[in-house]
Amino acid sequence: MTKKSFNASVLPRMRAFASRLVGRGDCVLIGLSGGADSVCLLHFLRYLSAEKHFALAAAHVNHGLRGKAAAADQRFCRDLCAQLGIEFLTLKTDAKKVAAKWNLSPEHGARKARYDAFAKLARRWGANKVALGHQLDDQAETVLLNLLRGTQAKGLAGIPVRRPLVKGVEIIRPLLCITRAETEAYLQNNGLPHVTDQTNFDDAFTRNWIRGTLLPLLESKQPQIKKHLALLAQEVASLLVLRQK
């Protein structure tokens, strides 16, 4: 996809979707891992903040799991924020200790440690919103993951576009309207670097197996399966909201 065609087709969709989630006077903390999605989100919200007049900073969480690789990711994020003129906050956690304390798997322990860190950094900086870089492919993977684990209707709603984190702070996901391929096209069109976490390719994690094996098999039969799953999640989420009223 050329930059011209991207700006004509994808960028307006990103702007319209994100404009429902952020606006004048917001203080938005971006979860920055250094991966493609979070770098896309950082650059895009930096652009949007000039138009919508909201404050922006980046938060990087070091889970204490990957040694030198994690330190390199943190340096990358710090340097990228310096280049873009964005305030950079970081916090180191002990995901293994969190997993042991709460009797969680390593994956869920890291997730809890990460969200706890975002809450601390949001309060420290004064953010009312924490923006995360989940995109449409993540949504499709989550729906399938919940199905495999066994789920009630709530699991079919997938990743919420917005939800409370702690009092006065909510999580928002401005990239859920675009695919992973589109985030990568955004980076290419804007000449943006990113880092790759090699654990994303380890099929010992069920989500990685879904991403690398199951979804490609489903796409061979139905090329639009990711969009169909994301639409299902959106419809279920809307029905659950109506049921609560």
Disulfide bonds with the S-S distance in Angstrom:
none
